[in-house]
Amino acid sequence: MRIVRRFPRRVREIEHVWIPLVDGTRLSARIWLPADAAADPVPAILEYLPYRHRDGTYVRDNGIHAYFAGHGYAAIRVDLRGSGESEGVLIDEYLKQEQDDALEVIAWIARQPWSTGNVGMMGISWGGFNALQVAARRPPALKAIITVCSTDDRFADDAHYMGGALLGENMGWGSAFFMQQGRAPDPAIVGKRWLSMWKERLKAIPHPVERWMRHPSRDAFWRCGSVAENYGAISCGVYAVGGWEDGYTNVLLRLMRHLKAPRKALIGPWSHSYPHVADLNPMGFLQEAVRWWDHWLKGRDTGIMDEPMIRAWMLESQPPKSHYAHRPGRWIAERAWPAAAVGERRLPLGDGTLGGARPKQATFRMRSPETTGIAAGSWCPFGSPGDMPTDQNEDDGRSIAFETAPLARRLELFGTPEVVLDLACDRKQANIAVRLSDVAPDGAASRISYGVLNLSHRGGPARPKPLIPGRRTRVRLRLNDLGQAVPKGHRLRLSVSAAYWPMIWPSPEPVTLTLFAGRGAALLLPVRRPQAADRRLKSFPGPVTAPEKEVAEGEAPPRMNEISRDVATGRQVELSVRHSGSLRFPHGVETEASGSYRLEISPDDPNSAVCESSWTTRQEKGRWRVRVETRTRLTSDPRAFHLDAEMVAYSGGSVVSRRRWKSRISRNHL
């Protein structure tokens, strides 16, 4: 990473500004400007998040936004209502109120004397979500967005559900967000009323896990904020960015297919991060962003819209690892999506075989151990050791598997694999997990795509319908998008199981799955023909950043990821512990956070599943010392989930708030 210290325009930072809203609420903002912007106004770029610009994203924000300011932009980082020092209460993700506030913020920016009136919006994850959502509201000043690692469909592709199955990430993210909601505003900004503001937040917070689990189908709750409801509502320029290791990869090609507005996609090998600070293969994202902003906000001909719609990294085969330092491959490009160079190849499922002209009919029955999924890795990797899927052979040994002969020639896959299955189950409620792996000649199996399906959602996510036990049914399941080369001599393996813990929560009863092969069941692969034009693509520049703000860091214990198994009972326990270490910011506030995540399950009992999460976070400056402790526990029986949670907030040594949540949530087709 190259640090840039000299820019075309000198940068001035305003550490804190209040943005007033019509209902009297004020939002807290941090602004970077060219020093002469009052005399020579500039376009603006908004990043709008709940992650506390004064401490949560304080370090990284300067690296991004000072860079934009140095290239002639006003960069504004705003905390959502009820987060950081912003007034009000933050109840949930992606509410209409959040969008309404953003419309006011954009209008405020456009009115400022340093602004030309043209505004762009950018963000990763939450900020990428609301960039799309606000674009669909069409504020007049918003001319373009960059959305990174985001979604167009909050039910189909987010941290809560996948294929209608309850993701384990719903608890992981939900318990972390729960902790975030409880943090206090800084008295140095809000003054003596910090305590009343904090108490108002603590009193109003619902438990997000409970809220999300009470909506187990694609209802109005999830349609709010899902731009897939009306792609045509977006008319400004959209640059969608993500990585193959991210949890939101499927969104990129879908946006390219359905949006009518000017659009581009950039898909790298990255996990859930901005591309210039990615854990592997970082690239010059900030330079690319400036080219985009210059085109849409300044009207300059940078050539960016003359280039292909899609740039993507075609991954080369690698042995399975829980973490990579580098992913070999090459850039490819497509001018439109769907692409003429990508065609479908059908591989029928036979008697353990995948492909072939005349697959043999066969019937397979299996009751997957509930511990199947130990090699799955994280739903949304952040580039940490332990995030990535490991060798699939252990999970595949607990599954029904189909495998090709060694490939006679190299195969390049780009797009969305799908699977057609004929199956039956002995229960009304069941999940399936389907994995596609690249099997090397030495037998090592690297997962290259996967999908899960709650079979009650086989007819669609809006109206779940139970299975009729024993009745044969045909289902079509999409796997995650991929860009992957499979070498000559390797095999492809398709594996199917009725459990995938802890990626998804188990079915209410043990499930015996029956698969019927050779009767139309098949894997449908998106095969791309290599294009000569790929060799002529220009490389992206290397990553750069403006100097990040320096903070004093205390030593943090190493992150721990452990999995243990009781040899006698088969009971499996997974424990993850992380610690931020103490961080002291230039404005004097010191913060620290630590959390643990514990998962248990027995191989023969889906209702033995236990998920426990605890967090402790503190903020200090002189005599001001606050601390929040949270714990969340989720269990289930055949009829319901049981959530038990607590949040305790301290000022000094005194308890400011103690709240308890004990909820019974109907399984309702989960």
Buried (B, 14 or more C-beta within 10 A) or exposed (E): EEEBEEBEBEBBBEEBBEBEBEEEBBBBBBBBBBEEBEEEBBBBBBBBBBBBBBBBBBBBBBBBBBBBBBBBBBBBBBBBBBBBBBBBBBBBBBBEBBBBBBBBBBBBBBEBEBBBBBBBBBBBBBBBBBBBBBBBBEBEBBBBBBBBBBBBBBBBBBBBBBBBBBBBBBBBBBBBBBBBBBBBBBBBBBEEEBBEBBBBBBEEBEBBBBBBBBBBBBBEBBBBBBBBBEBEBBBBBBBBBBBBBBBBBBBBBBBBEBBEBBBBBBBBBBBBBBBBBBBBBBBBBBBBBBBBBBBBBBEEEBEBBEBBBBBBBBBBBBEBEBBBEEBBBBBBBBEEBEBEBBEEBEBBBBBBBBBBEEBEEBEBEBBBBBBBBBBBBBBBBEBBEBBBBBBBBBBBEBBBBBBBEEBEEEBBBBBBBBBBBBBBBBBBBBBBBBBBBBBBEEEBBBBBBBBBBBBBBBEEBEEBEEBEBEEEBEBEBBBBBBBBBBBEEBBBBBBBBBBBBBBBBBBBBBBBBBBBBBBEBBBBBBBBEBBEEBEEBEEBBEBBBBEBBEBEEEEBEEEEBEEEBEEEEBBBBBBBBBBBEBBBBEBEBBBBBBBBBBBBBBBBBBBBBBBBBBBBBBBBBEEBBBBBBBBBBBBBEEEBBEBBBBBBBBBEEEEBBEBEBEBEBEBBBB
